[in-house]
């Protein structure tokens, strides 16, 4: 399969090279974590052809002999390959598949001439259960499917951005799915169904007991169908029970946690802008890739386009390393309150179109309730741009393609 360089992610790895952290590359399965590490190894070899690289991937046949070994035997195997008096770059793919992997990581971390890189498709890697081992020692690099800019580069569909973006909204940015676009969307969706099944079987079922798969799938579909909407476990349980699928809110909450843990969904909490406090209710969940929505639900692009665009914008904000909240000001909502690494705050509203005057006024109304003077941005698919009493309106495609 053709590849593109994930330049921003590779640059992060280059900045962190030889720093005293375990570089933990996380993200949903099939987003390109393994490819990223292989590309980084090629960069290291380009700088020094004789560099010591040790790479373990349990999914490859040549490493199957390690599959039944305990962590100490794998540790000893890696130690046997190390070169003395030079830095050894050690890469372990899907490290959570190794029993007691945290002991393996701790042993390798304290070896002074190892620079350690691991990938994982499950947030358990950085959960509280590992806090005593990894806190302060791990630096997380989260890998998402292709951004729209990467999708254009990968597919070469650069002549008509509007058409390409419509395709991107339907089929998403999983690298192998993007490679199937020209073969037809039915191939893309069949592939994405296998991706979801693989995630369910390897990252969810192996760590959590799911007694009723049908109920689990109903919760998945509910969340997929509700991207950009405020939800709660109690509300989901109430709706599903009313539809004849009895389930309690504790079970729903547990199921949602597993979906977030496997990076299928990202949870965003609410923030009271005036009160300057975090809120613990009515959070939102965004899907890691919109292609999964169409693969699992079969819905047309014309349904709920505003929330789908909001999902795309959220993922791009993640790629740009913002802290992100849903804003509340009085009884109105701001789609995103974001803060960059320098503490700079920005307020963002997302709407598919604001050509209708009433829609424009509705989208601008929350901004008028904000007492400070931080930047306000209205992102739409309209070609019209401009300024509405201090609110900058910008085209979504322009914003997505301008990472500055």
C-alpha positions in Angstrom: 0.0 0.0 0.0 1.2 3.5 -0.8 2.3 5.7 2.1 2.7 9.3 3.0 4.9 10.7 5.7 3.0 11.7 8.8 5.2 14.8 9.1 3.9 16.3 12.3 3.9 13.0 14.2 7.4 12.2 12.9 8.6 15.6 14.0 7.3 15.0 17.5 9.2 11.7 17.7 12.4 13.5 16.5 12.0 16.1 19.2 11.6 13.4 21.8 14.4 11.2 20.5 16.9 10.4 23.2 14.8 12.2 25.9 14.3 10.2 29.1 10.7 9.2 28.4 9.0 6.1 27.2 7.4 7.3 23.9 3.9 5.8 24.0 2.2 5.9 20.6 -1.5 5.4 21.2 -4.7 5.4 19.1 -7.3 3.3 17.5 -6.3 0.2 15.6 -5.4 0.6 11.9 -4.8 4.4 12.2 -1.2 4.0 11.2 0.8 3.6 14.5 3.0 0.7 13.2 3.7 2.5 10.0 4.7 5.7 11.9 7.3 3.7 13.9 8.6 2.1 10.7 8.9 5.5 9.1 10.7 6.8 12.2 13.1 3.9 12.0 13.9 4.8 8.4 14.6 8.4 9.5 17.0 7.1 12.1 18.8 4.9 9.6 19.0 7.8 7.2 20.9 9.8 9.8 23.0 6.8 10.9 23.0 3.6 8.7 24.6 1.6 11.5 22.1 2.6 14.2 21.0 -0.1 16.6 17.3 -0.8 16.0 15.4 -3.5 17.8 11.8 -4.0 16.7 9.2 -6.4 18.0 5.7 -6.9 16.5 3.8 -9.9 17.9 1.5 -9.8 14.8 4.3 -10.7 12.5 5.2 -14.4 11.9 8.9 -13.9 12.8 8.0 -12.9 16.3 5.4 -15.6 17.0 8.0 -17.5 19.0 7.7 -14.8 21.6 4.0 -15.0 21.9 3.9 -17.6 24.7 6.8 -16.2 26.6 6.5 -14.2 29.8 7.7 -10.6 30.1 11.0 -11.7 31.6 11.9 -13.9 28.7 11.0 -11.1 26.3 13.1 -8.8 28.4 16.1 -11.2 28.2 15.6 -11.6 24.5 15.8 -7.8 24.0 18.8 -7.6 26.3 20.6 -10.2 24.2 20.3 -7.9 21.2 21.6 -4.7 22.8 24.9 -3.1 21.8 27.0 -1.7 24.6 28.4 1.8 24.6 25.7 3.2 22.2 22.0 4.1 22.2 19.7 1.2 21.3 16.3 2.2 19.9 13.8 -0.4 21.0 10.3 -0.5 19.4 7.5 -2.8 20.7 4.2 -2.9 18.7 0.9 -3.4 20.6 2.8 -3.9 23.9 -0.5 -4.5 25.9 -0.6 -7.9 24.3 2.4 -9.0 26.4 1.4 -10.4 29.8 2.7 -8.1 32.6 4.0 -5.7 30.0 4.3 -2.9 32.7 7.2 -4.9 34.3 8.8 -5.2 30.9 8.6 -1.5 30.3 10.0 -0.7 33.7 12.9 -3.0 33.2 13.8 -1.5 29.8 13.2 2.1 31.0 15.9 1.8 33.7 18.5 0.5 31.2 20.5 3.7 30.5 21.4 3.0 26.8 17.8 2.2 25.6 15.5 4.7 24.0 12.1 3.0 24.2 9.1 3.4 21.9 5.9 1.4 22.2 2.4 1.4 20.6 -0.9 0.5 22.1 -4.5 0.4 21.0 -6.0 0.6 24.4 -6.0 3.4 26.9 -5.2 0.9 29.7 -1.6 1.7 28.8 -1.9 5.0 30.5 -4.6 4.2 33.0 -4.4 4.7 36.8 -3.4 1.1 37.1 0.0 2.0 35.7 0.3 5.4 37.3 3.1 4.3 39.7 5.2 3.0 36.7 4.5 5.3 33.8 3.5 8.7 35.4 6.3 11.1 34.7 8.1 8.6 32.5 5.8 8.3 29.5 5.0 10.8 26.8 1.9 10.0 24.8 1.6 10.6 21.1 -1.9 10.0 19.9 -2.4 8.9 16.3 -5.6 9.6 14.6 -6.7 8.5 11.1 -5.7 10.9 8.3 -6.6 14.5 8.6 -8.3 16.1 5.5 -4.9 17.5 4.4 -3.3 14.1 4.7 -6.3 12.5 2.9 -5.7 14.9 0.0 -2.0 14.1 -0.1 -2.6 10.3 0.1 -5.4 10.1 -2.5 -4.1 12.8 -4.8 -7.7 14.3 -5.0 -6.5 17.9 -4.9 -8.4 19.4 -7.9 -11.8 19.7 -6.3 -11.6 20.2 -2.5 -15.4 20.4 -2.1 -15.9 17.0 -3.7 -12.9 15.5 -1.9 -14.3 16.7 1.4 -17.7 15.2 0.8 -15.9 11.9 0.1 -13.8 12.3 3.3 -16.9 12.9 5.4 -18.4 9.7 4.1 -15.5 7.3 4.0 -13.2 8.8 6.7 -9.4 8.8 7.0 -8.3 5.3 7.9 -5.3 4.8 5.6 -6.4 1.5 4.1 -9.9 2.7 3.7 -8.6 5.8 1.8 -6.8 3.4 -0.4 -10.0 1.7 -1.3 -12.0 4.9 -2.3 -11.4 4.5 -6.0 -12.6 0.9 -5.9 -16.0 2.0 -4.5 -17.5 3.0 -1.2 -19.0 -0.5 -0.6 -15.4 -1.8 -0.4 -14.5 0.9 2.1 -17.5 0.1 4.3 -16.9 -3.6 4.3 -13.3 -2.9 5.3 -14.4 -0.6 8.1 -16.8 -3.2 9.5 -13.8 -5.6 9.8 -11.9 -2.8 11.6 -14.7 -2.3 14.1 -15.0 -6.1 14.6 -11.2 -6.4 15.2 -11.3 -3.6 17.8 -14.2 -5.2 19.5 -12.6 -8.7 19.7 -9.1 -7.6 20.5 -9.4 -4.4 22.6 -12.8 -4.8 24.3 -13.8 -8.5 24.7 -10.3 -9.5 25.8 -10.3 -7.0 28.7 -14.0 -6.7 29.6 -16.8 -9.2 29.8 -19.6 -8.3 27.5 -22.5 -10.6 28.3 -25.0 -9.3 25.7 -23.4 -8.4 22.5 -26.7 -7.2 21.0 -27.1 -4.6 23.7 -23.5 -3.5 23.4 -24.0 -2.9 19.7 -27.2 -0.9 20.4 -25.1 1.4 22.7 -22.5 1.7 20.0 -25.1 2.7 17.4 -26.7 5.2 19.7 -23.4 6.9 20.3 -22.5 6.8 16.6 -25.8 8.4 15.8 -25.4 11.0 18.5 -22.0 12.6 17.7 -22.1 16.2 18.7 -25.1 15.8 20.9 -25.1 15.9 24.7 -25.7 12.4 26.1 -25.8 10.5 29.4 -25.8 6.9 30.3 -29.1 7.4 32.0 -30.7 8.9 28.9 -29.3 6.1 26.6 -30.6 3.4 28.9 -34.0 5.1 29.0 -34.3 5.4 25.2 -33.1 1.8 24.6 -35.4 0.4 27.2 -38.4 2.3 25.7 -37.5 0.7 22.4 -37.7 -2.8 23.9 -34.0 -3.3 24.6 -33.9 -3.3 28.4 -30.6 -2.1 29.8 -29.6 -0.2 33.0 -27.5 3.0 33.0 -24.6 1.3 34.9 -24.2 -1.2 32.1 -24.4 1.6 29.5 -21.8 3.6 31.4 -19.5 0.6 31.5 -19.9 0.0 27.7 -19.2 3.7 27.0 -16.0 3.5 29.0 -14.8 0.5 26.9 -15.4 2.5 23.7 -13.4 5.4 25.0 -10.7 3.2 26.3 -10.2 1.6 22.8 -10.1 5.1 21.2 -13.3 4.6 19.2 -14.8 7.6 20.9 -13.4 10.7 22.6 -15.2 12.2 25.5 -15.4 16.0 25.9 -16.6 17.5 29.2 -18.5 20.8 29.6 -17.0 24.0 31.0 -18.9 26.9 32.5 -17.3 29.9 30.9 -18.7 32.5 33.3 -18.2 30.4 36.4 -14.8 29.2 35.2 -15.5 25.7 36.4 -15.6 22.2 34.9 -19.0 20.4 34.7 -19.5 16.7 35.2 -22.7 16.1 33.4 -24.1 16.0 29.8 -20.7 15.5 28.1 -20.4 14.8 24.4 -18.7 12.0 22.5 -17.0 12.3 19.1 -16.3 9.3 16.8 -12.6 8.7 15.9 -13.5 8.5 12.2 -16.8 9.3 10.4 -16.3 6.4 7.9 -17.3 4.1 10.8 -20.6 6.0 11.1 -21.6 5.1 7.5 -20.2 1.6 7.8 -22.2 0.8 11.0 -25.4 2.8 10.4 -25.6 3.2 6.6 -26.8 6.8 6.9 -26.6 9.3 4.1 -24.3 12.4 4.3 -27.3 14.7 4.2 -28.4 13.6 7.7 -27.1 15.8 10.6 -24.4 17.5 8.6 -23.8 20.1 11.2 -22.9 17.6 13.9 -20.8 15.6 11.4 -18.8 18.7 10.5 -18.4 19.4 14.3 -16.9 15.9 14.6 -14.3 16.6 11.9 -13.4 20.0 13.5 -13.0 18.3 16.9 -10.6 15.7 15.6 -8.5 18.4 13.9 -8.4 20.4 17.2 -7.1 17.2 18.8 -4.4 16.9 16.1 -3.4 20.5 16.8 -2.9 19.6 20.5 -5.5 21.8 22.0 -7.2 21.2 25.3 -10.9 21.0 24.4 -14.2 21.5 26.3 -17.8 22.1 25.5 -18.6 25.7 26.6 -21.7 26.7 28.6 -22.6 30.4 29.0 -25.9 31.0 30.9 -28.3 28.6 29.1 -26.5 28.6 25.8 -23.7 26.4 24.5 -20.5 27.1 22.7 -19.4 24.2 20.6 -15.7 24.3 21.7 -13.6 26.1 24.2 -10.0 25.4 23.3 -6.7 26.3 24.9 -3.3 25.9 23.4 0.0 25.0 25.1 0.6 28.7 25.9 -2.7 29.1 27.7 -4.3 31.0 24.8 -8.1 30.5 24.8 -10.4 30.5 21.7 -14.2 30.0 21.4 -15.4 28.1 18.3 -18.9 27.6 16.9 -19.5 25.1 14.0 -22.4 25.2 11.6 -22.8 23.6 8.2 -24.3 26.8 6.8 -25.4 30.2 8.2 -26.9 31.6 5.0 -30.3 31.8 6.8 -30.3 34.9 9.0 -32.0 33.2 11.8 -29.4 30.4 11.8 -26.6 33.0 11.9 -28.1 34.8 14.8 -28.6 31.5 16.7 -24.9 30.6 16.2 -23.7 34.1 17.2 -25.9 34.3 20.3 -23.6 32.3 22.7 -20.7 34.6 21.8 -22.7 37.6 23.0 -23.0 36.0 26.5 -19.2 35.6 26.9 -17.8 38.3 29.2 -14.1 38.2 28.1 -12.4 39.2 24.8 -10.7 35.9 23.7 -10.9 35.2 20.0 -14.2 33.9 18.6 -14.4 31.8 15.5 -17.4 30.6 13.4 -16.5 27.7 11.1 -19.0 26.9 8.3 -19.0 25.3 4.9 -20.2 28.6 3.4 -17.9 30.4 1.0 -18.7 33.7 2.6 -16.2 34.8 5.3 -16.0 38.0 7.3 -16.5 39.5 10.7 -19.7 39.6 12.8 -19.1 42.2 15.6 -15.8 40.6 16.5 -16.6 37.0 15.5 -14.5 35.8 12.6 -16.3 33.6 10.1 -14.1 31.1 8.1 -14.7 28.3 5.6 -14.2 24.9 7.2 -12.0 23.5 4.3 -9.8 26.6 4.5 -9.4 26.2 8.2 -8.7 22.5 7.9 -6.0 23.0 5.3 -4.3 25.9 7.2 -2.7 24.4 10.2 -1.3 27.8 11.3 
